[in-house]
């Protein structure tokens, strides 16, 4: 898989190493083992999917994570992206709105030794605190102001923006005012939509 990721433009060795060390099949139903390493999205329940490995790698690379950085993840999902960031040495705080996924994934991450702090909540609200990096793993119709307020000055947010098809953005917060946000675009993707509130079932 690593060579396929290199061919798709992933050059960050920390990302490639983490992707090589985190087994994707851990985060999928065993019935999907035969396709677990294909570069495609797969179902994980609750009408959600696990992202393509190339998408996980690309978002991780754009995030420019260094060990001990405090990272807020919006959309825990299967926990695969969470695990990759943990393996890269980040201190990950992750929010999931679907209780069914939250219960399953938080247990799996704990059992596999990934020390992410998992929360059931509304991703639009983020988590109280200040973060070096924020990664959003669902398609947002607009950049949530609350999340930008939780991003440190000098920090980076990676977010797929748009409805239907999204554009992958990297936003560097060079100051508190919107005009001080540096926005870079990295192509189109298709994510499940970012929804507000919590789903308690």
WOZI-V863129 format. One record per helix or strand. SS is the DSSP state (h for helix, s for strand). FROM is the first residue (numbers start at 1). TO is the last residue. If there is no record, write none. Layout:
# WOZI-V863129
ss=(SS;SS)
from=(FROM;FROM)
to=(TO;TO)
This chain:
# WOZI-V863129
ss=(h;h;h;h;s;s;h;s;h;s;s;h;s;h;s;s;h;s;s;h;s;s;s)
from=(2;13;24;30;42;48;53;70;80;91;98;99;117;123;131;139;145;151;166;178;181;193;199)
to=(7;21;27;35;45;50;63;74;87;96;98;111;120;125;136;140;150;161;173;180;189;193;199)
